[in-house]
Amino acid sequence: MASYGAENRLTVVQPDPTTIIADGAPAPYDAESQRGGDRNGSPLENAPGAGMSLTAIEPGHIATLESLSGVAGVRPVRDVDVEYVSAVDGARFGIPMASAGVSAQPQVAAGSSPDQASSRFEITVPELYADDLGYAAPQEAVGGNLTLGVSDASGELHEVSAVIVGVTQPPFTMLDESLAPNAALESELIELARLGLPPGTPEIVTLVTVDADPSLDAAGIAALQARIDAQGFHADTLADQLGAIRSIVDGILLVLNAFAAVALVAAGFGIVNTLLMSVQERTREIGLLKALGLGSARVFALFTVEALVIGLLGGALGMLAGTTLGGIANPLLADGALTGLHGLTLFTIEPVGLATTLVIVLGIALLAGTVPALRAARKDPVDALRTE
């Protein structure tokens, strides 16, 4: 999930003071601070970004964020309302558009993400709609042109042509169902949408993304988050935004690890039982070996090595079976029951994890073999030879 967006990018909003709940009680109503238009009382129903309930983030607020230590850049998330899009055959469709400043970016199935520094108008389209736009395969859409229609404040339609540079994967979130422009195309669309507005009408921005300095570690990003909050804003990292999903995944992993722990304990008892029966059945053999001069330490080592071999073979066979079944199950589930969750991998193979598991299995096998090995080492050779 970390690949879904940049871990050093924060989403920042300014909480509305009229709706903040303090000490468990809602804030009292204040007619002067309620927003029905801009702060001068001018209605902004047609302005891009209108209708959002959060408090507006003004240029001065952005400057404040840019001045904070550890901030590499600040980008406003601008509201882009496109009337329609059309491609190959001229058919028009209504597809939502995401802002170029969003903190998370959808994964690309073909082509590349828009170049935010380019002056060329670039855009990605969802694979979900590629066929409707006239492209039989995602690769065919890359390099094609997409026409976007946008209406200004007076209702007049304007068209802008953009180059399709990529096709995004099937949706995991609503963001993956949206068109994704670069900054140049977004600015052009917003300028067209603002035509007809009174001079000086501000653009309403309620959300910005803050890029943290790449040198900051997790603690540094947390400190930056605290500095942003101290300025009266509210900042969320990608981990905060995906917190609910991570909690569910972590809960599932905890349950699976619990089952694995139970299986390891059961395997340990199995080794103990197997070696105890082996000692019982080989009593005369142990007595003969000791009568021929084999010491108790060598007998102990003999059964300890046997326990380690059982653990090694069991662990290796289990890993081989798990790796094979996981490799078979991943494509079957991806193309079957989980076909809507593109890129989701249920079974991952990590060499370090496999090596760690094998060491744990050998440790359990060593502990499990201690009791049978001690019993074998303590046997009296005379009594062992008399055993029928």
C-alpha positions as CSV (number, residue, x, y, z in Angstrom):
1,M,0.0,0.0,0.0
2,A,2.9,2.3,0.5
3,S,3.5,2.4,-3.3
4,Y,0.0,3.9,-3.7
5,G,1.3,7.3,-2.8
6,A,4.4,9.2,-1.5
7,E,5.1,8.5,2.1
8,N,6.7,11.9,2.6
9,R,3.7,13.8,1.3
10,L,1.1,15.2,3.7
11,T,-2.5,16.3,3.0
12,V,-3.3,19.5,4.8
13,V,-6.7,21.2,5.5
14,Q,-7.8,24.1,7.7
15,P,-10.5,23.0,10.1
16,D,-13.6,25.2,10.1
17,P,-13.7,26.9,13.6
18,T,-17.5,26.9,13.5
19,T,-17.7,23.1,13.5
20,I,-14.7,22.1,15.7
21,I,-15.8,20.1,18.7
22,A,-13.9,21.0,21.8
23,D,-14.1,19.1,25.1
24,G,-17.0,17.0,23.7
25,A,-19.2,19.9,22.8
26,P,-19.9,21.6,19.4
27,A,-18.8,25.2,18.9
28,P,-21.5,27.8,19.3
29,Y,-23.0,29.3,16.2
30,D,-21.4,32.5,15.0
31,A,-23.2,34.2,12.0
32,E,-20.1,36.3,11.2
33,S,-17.9,33.2,10.6
34,Q,-20.4,31.1,8.6
35,R,-19.4,31.0,4.9
36,G,-22.2,31.5,2.3
37,G,-19.9,33.2,-0.1
38,D,-16.4,34.8,0.2
39,R,-15.4,36.9,3.1
40,N,-16.7,40.1,1.4
41,G,-20.1,38.6,0.9
42,S,-19.8,37.9,-2.8
43,P,-21.5,34.7,-3.9
44,L,-19.1,32.2,-5.5
45,E,-21.5,29.5,-6.6
46,N,-19.8,29.2,-10.0
47,A,-16.2,29.5,-8.8
48,P,-14.1,26.3,-9.0
49,G,-14.0,24.8,-5.6
50,A,-17.3,26.2,-4.5
51,G,-19.5,24.0,-2.4
52,M,-16.7,22.6,-0.2
53,S,-17.5,22.8,3.5
54,L,-13.9,23.3,4.7
55,T,-12.4,26.7,5.5
56,A,-10.6,28.2,2.6
57,I,-6.8,28.0,2.5
58,E,-5.6,31.4,1.2
59,P,-2.2,32.4,-0.4
60,G,-1.0,33.6,3.0
61,H,-1.7,30.2,4.5
62,I,0.3,28.5,1.7
63,A,3.2,30.9,2.3
64,T,3.1,30.0,6.0
65,L,3.3,26.3,5.2
66,E,6.2,26.9,2.8
67,S,8.1,28.7,5.5
68,L,8.1,25.8,7.9
69,S,11.3,23.8,8.4
70,G,11.2,20.5,6.6
71,V,8.8,21.6,3.8
72,A,10.1,21.0,0.3
73,G,7.0,22.2,-1.5
74,V,3.3,23.0,-1.2
75,R,0.7,22.3,-3.9
76,P,-3.0,23.3,-3.8
77,V,-5.5,20.6,-4.6
78,R,-7.7,22.5,-7.1
79,D,-11.3,21.6,-8.0
80,V,-11.6,20.8,-11.7
81,D,-15.1,20.3,-13.0
82,V,-15.1,18.9,-16.6
83,E,-18.4,18.7,-18.4
84,Y,-17.4,15.9,-20.8
85,V,-14.5,14.1,-22.5
86,S,-14.3,12.6,-25.9
87,A,-11.7,10.6,-27.8
88,V,-11.7,8.5,-31.0
89,D,-15.2,8.6,-32.3
90,G,-16.3,11.9,-30.7
91,A,-18.7,10.3,-28.3
92,R,-19.0,12.3,-25.1
93,F,-18.8,10.8,-21.6
94,G,-18.9,12.2,-18.1
95,I,-15.8,11.1,-16.3
96,P,-14.6,12.7,-13.0
97,M,-11.2,14.4,-12.8
98,A,-8.8,14.3,-9.9
99,S,-6.6,17.3,-9.1
100,A,-2.9,17.3,-10.0
101,G,-2.1,18.1,-6.4
102,V,-3.7,15.0,-4.8
103,S,-1.4,13.2,-2.3
104,A,-2.0,9.7,-3.7
105,Q,-1.6,8.7,-7.3
106,P,-3.2,5.7,-9.1
107,Q,-1.0,3.0,-10.4
108,V,-0.3,3.0,-14.2
109,A,-1.1,-0.1,-16.3
110,A,0.3,1.3,-19.5
111,G,2.4,4.4,-20.4
112,S,3.4,6.7,-17.5
113,S,2.1,9.3,-15.1
114,P,1.6,12.9,-16.3
115,D,4.8,15.1,-16.1
116,Q,3.8,17.8,-13.7
117,A,6.7,20.0,-14.8
118,S,5.8,19.8,-18.5
119,S,4.0,22.7,-20.3
120,R,2.3,20.2,-22.6
121,F,-1.2,19.2,-21.7
122,E,-1.0,15.6,-20.4
123,I,-3.5,13.3,-18.8
124,T,-4.1,9.7,-17.8
125,V,-7.4,7.9,-18.3
126,P,-8.8,4.9,-16.3
127,E,-8.5,1.5,-17.9
128,L,-12.1,1.1,-16.8
129,Y,-13.2,3.6,-19.5
130,A,-10.5,3.0,-22.2
131,D,-12.8,0.8,-24.3
132,D,-15.7,3.3,-24.2
133,L,-13.3,6.0,-25.4
134,G,-12.5,3.9,-28.4
135,Y,-9.3,2.0,-27.4
136,A,-9.4,-1.8,-27.5
137,A,-6.3,-2.1,-25.3
138,P,-4.6,0.2,-22.8
139,Q,-1.4,0.4,-24.9
140,E,-3.5,1.8,-27.8
141,A,-4.6,4.8,-25.8
142,V,-1.1,6.0,-25.0
143,G,-0.2,8.8,-27.3
144,G,-3.8,9.5,-28.3
145,N,-5.7,12.7,-27.9
146,L,-8.5,13.4,-25.4
147,T,-10.8,16.4,-25.8
148,L,-12.1,17.9,-22.6
149,G,-15.2,20.2,-22.4
150,V,-15.4,22.7,-19.6
151,S,-18.0,25.5,-19.1
152,D,-17.2,28.9,-17.8
153,A,-19.2,31.0,-15.2
154,S,-21.6,32.1,-17.9
155,G,-22.3,28.6,-19.1
156,E,-20.3,28.8,-22.4
157,L,-18.5,25.6,-23.3
158,H,-14.8,25.5,-24.1
159,E,-12.7,22.5,-25.4
160,V,-9.1,21.6,-24.6
161,S,-7.1,18.8,-26.2
162,A,-4.7,16.8,-24.1
163,V,-2.3,13.9,-24.8
164,I,-3.0,10.6,-23.1
165,V,0.3,9.6,-21.6
166,G,-0.9,6.7,-19.5
167,V,-3.8,4.4,-18.5
168,T,-4.4,3.7,-14.9
169,Q,-5.2,0.3,-13.4
170,P,-8.7,-0.9,-12.5
171,P,-10.0,0.9,-9.4
172,F,-8.9,0.1,-5.9
173,T,-10.3,3.5,-4.7
174,M,-12.5,6.2,-6.3
175,L,-9.3,8.0,-7.3
176,D,-8.5,5.2,-9.8
177,E,-11.8,6.0,-11.6
178,S,-10.8,9.6,-12.3
179,L,-8.9,11.4,-15.1
180,A,-5.5,12.6,-13.8
181,P,-4.1,15.8,-15.5
182,N,-0.8,17.4,-15.1
183,A,-0.5,20.9,-13.6
184,A,-0.4,22.7,-17.0
185,L,-3.7,21.1,-18.1
186,E,-5.3,21.7,-14.7
187,S,-4.4,25.4,-14.8
188,E,-5.8,25.8,-18.3
189,L,-9.1,24.1,-17.4
190,I,-9.5,26.3,-14.3
191,E,-8.7,29.5,-16.1
192,L,-11.4,28.6,-18.7
193,A,-13.9,27.8,-15.9
194,R,-13.2,31.2,-14.3
195,L,-14.0,33.2,-17.4
196,G,-17.0,35.5,-16.8
197,L,-16.3,35.8,-13.0
198,P,-16.0,39.3,-11.6
199,P,-12.4,40.6,-11.5
200,G,-10.6,39.7,-8.3
201,T,-12.8,36.7,-7.5
202,P,-10.6,34.4,-5.5
203,E,-10.3,30.7,-6.2
204,I,-11.4,28.6,-3.3
205,V,-8.8,26.0,-2.2
206,T,-9.6,23.9,0.9
207,L,-6.9,21.3,0.5
208,V,-3.2,21.3,-0.2
209,T,-0.5,18.7,-0.3
210,V,2.8,19.3,1.5
211,D,6.0,17.5,0.2
212,A,8.3,16.9,3.1
213,D,12.1,17.1,2.7
214,P,13.2,13.7,1.3
215,S,15.9,13.5,3.9
216,L,13.3,13.4,6.7
217,D,12.7,10.0,8.3
218,A,9.5,8.9,10.0
219,A,10.2,10.8,13.2
220,G,11.1,13.9,11.2
221,I,7.8,13.7,9.2
222,A,5.9,13.3,12.5
223,A,7.6,16.4,13.8
224,L,6.7,18.3,10.7
225,Q,3.1,17.1,11.0
226,A,3.1,18.5,14.5
227,R,4.5,21.9,13.4
228,I,1.7,22.1,10.7
229,D,-1.0,21.3,13.3
230,A,0.5,24.0,15.6
231,Q,-0.2,26.6,12.9
232,G,-3.9,25.8,13.0
233,F,-4.0,23.3,10.2
234,H,-4.6,19.6,10.2
235,A,-2.1,17.3,8.4
236,D,-2.5,13.7,7.5
237,T,0.2,11.4,6.0
238,L,-0.6,8.5,3.6
239,A,-0.3,6.2,6.6
240,D,-3.1,8.2,8.4
241,Q,-5.3,8.1,5.3
242,L,-4.9,4.4,4.9
243,G,-5.1,3.7,8.6
244,A,-8.3,1.8,8.5
245,I,-7.2,-0.4,5.7
246,R,-3.9,-1.0,7.5
247,S,-5.7,-1.9,10.7
248,I,-7.8,-4.5,8.9
249,V,-4.7,-6.0,7.1
250,D,-2.7,-6.0,10.4
251,G,-5.6,-7.8,12.1
252,I,-5.7,-10.5,9.4
253,L,-1.9,-10.9,9.6
254,L,-2.1,-11.2,13.4
255,V,-4.7,-14.0,13.1
256,L,-2.6,-15.8,10.5
257,N,0.5,-15.5,12.6
258,A,-1.4,-16.9,15.6
259,F,-2.4,-20.0,13.5
260,A,1.3,-20.3,12.4
261,A,2.4,-20.2,16.1
262,V,-0.1,-22.9,17.0
263,A,1.2,-25.0,14.1
264,L,4.8,-24.6,15.3
265,V,3.9,-25.7,18.8
266,A,2.0,-28.7,17.5
267,A,5.1,-29.5,15.3
268,G,7.3,-29.3,18.4
269,F,5.1,-31.8,20.3
270,G,5.2,-34.1,17.2
271,I,8.9,-34.1,17.3
272,V,9.0,-34.9,21.0
273,N,6.5,-37.8,20.5
274,T,8.4,-39.1,17.5
275,L,11.8,-39.1,19.3
276,L,10.4,-40.5,22.5
277,M,9.0,-43.5,20.6
278,S,12.3,-43.8,18.8
279,V,14.2,-43.9,22.1
280,Q,11.8,-46.5,23.4
281,E,12.1,-48.7,20.3
282,R,15.9,-48.4,20.1
283,T,16.7,-49.1,23.8
284,R,18.8,-52.2,23.0
285,E,20.6,-50.3,20.3
286,I,21.4,-47.5,22.7
287,G,22.6,-50.1,25.3
288,L,24.9,-51.8,22.7
289,L,26.4,-48.5,21.6
290,K,27.2,-47.5,25.2
291,A,28.6,-51.0,25.9
292,L,30.9,-50.5,22.9
293,G,32.2,-47.3,24.4
294,L,29.9,-44.6,23.1
295,G,29.6,-41.9,25.8
296,S,26.4,-40.3,27.0
297,A,27.4,-37.0,25.4
298,R,27.7,-38.7,22.0
299,V,24.3,-40.4,22.5
300,F,22.7,-37.1,23.4
301,A,24.3,-35.5,20.3
302,L,23.0,-38.4,18.1
303,F,19.3,-37.8,19.0
304,T,19.8,-34.0,19.0
305,V,21.0,-34.1,15.4
306,E,18.1,-36.4,14.5
307,A,15.7,-33.8,15.9
308,L,17.4,-31.0,13.8
309,V,17.2,-33.2,10.7
310,I,13.5,-33.7,11.2
311,G,13.0,-30.0,11.8
312,L,15.1,-29.1,8.7
313,L,13.2,-31.5,6.4
314,G,9.8,-30.5,7.7
315,G,10.6,-26.8,7.4
316,A,12.0,-27.1,3.9
317,L,9.1,-29.2,2.7
318,G,6.6,-26.8,4.3
319,M,8.2,-23.8,2.7
320,L,8.4,-25.5,-0.7
321,A,4.7,-26.5,-0.5
322,G,3.7,-23.0,0.7
323,T,5.7,-21.2,-2.0
324,T,4.3,-23.5,-4.7
325,L,0.7,-23.1,-3.6
326,G,1.0,-19.4,-3.2
327,G,2.4,-19.0,-6.7
328,I,-0.5,-21.0,-8.0
329,A,-3.2,-19.2,-5.9
330,N,-2.0,-15.6,-6.7
331,P,-2.9,-15.7,-10.5
332,L,-6.0,-17.8,-9.9
333,L,-7.4,-15.3,-7.4
334,A,-6.2,-12.3,-9.3
335,D,-8.1,-13.5,-12.4
336,G,-11.0,-14.9,-10.5
337,A,-12.6,-13.8,-7.2
338,L,-10.3,-10.8,-6.8
339,T,-10.2,-9.6,-10.4
340,G,-11.5,-6.2,-9.3
341,L,-8.5,-5.5,-7.1
342,H,-5.8,-5.1,-9.7
343,G,-2.3,-5.5,-8.3
344,L,-3.3,-7.1,-5.1
345,T,-0.9,-9.9,-4.0
346,L,-2.1,-12.2,-1.3
347,F,1.0,-14.4,-1.1
348,T,4.4,-12.8,-1.1
349,I,7.7,-14.6,-0.9
350,E,10.5,-12.9,1.1
351,P,13.8,-14.7,1.3
352,V,14.7,-13.1,4.7
353,G,11.3,-14.1,6.1
354,L,11.8,-17.7,4.9
355,A,15.3,-17.9,6.4
356,T,14.0,-16.5,9.7
357,T,11.2,-19.0,9.8
358,L,13.6,-21.9,9.1
359,V,15.8,-20.8,12.0
360,I,12.8,-20.6,14.3
361,V,11.7,-24.1,13.2
362,L,15.2,-25.5,13.9
363,G,15.2,-23.8,17.3
364,I,11.9,-25.5,18.2
365,A,13.2,-28.8,16.9
366,L,16.3,-28.5,19.0
367,L,14.2,-27.7,22.1
368,A,11.8,-30.5,21.3
369,G,14.6,-33.0,20.9
370,T,16.3,-32.2,24.2
371,V,14.0,-34.4,26.5
372,P,14.2,-37.5,24.3
373,A,18.0,-37.0,23.9
374,L,18.5,-36.7,27.7
375,R,16.5,-39.8,28.3
376,A,18.6,-41.8,25.8
377,A,21.9,-40.4,27.2
378,R,20.9,-41.4,30.8
379,K,20.1,-45.1,30.0
380,D,22.2,-47.7,31.7
381,P,23.8,-50.0,29.1
382,V,23.2,-53.2,31.2
383,D,19.5,-52.5,31.7
384,A,19.1,-51.3,28.1
385,L,20.6,-54.7,26.8
386,R,18.2,-56.6,28.9
387,T,15.2,-54.9,27.4
388,E,13.1,-57.1,25.2
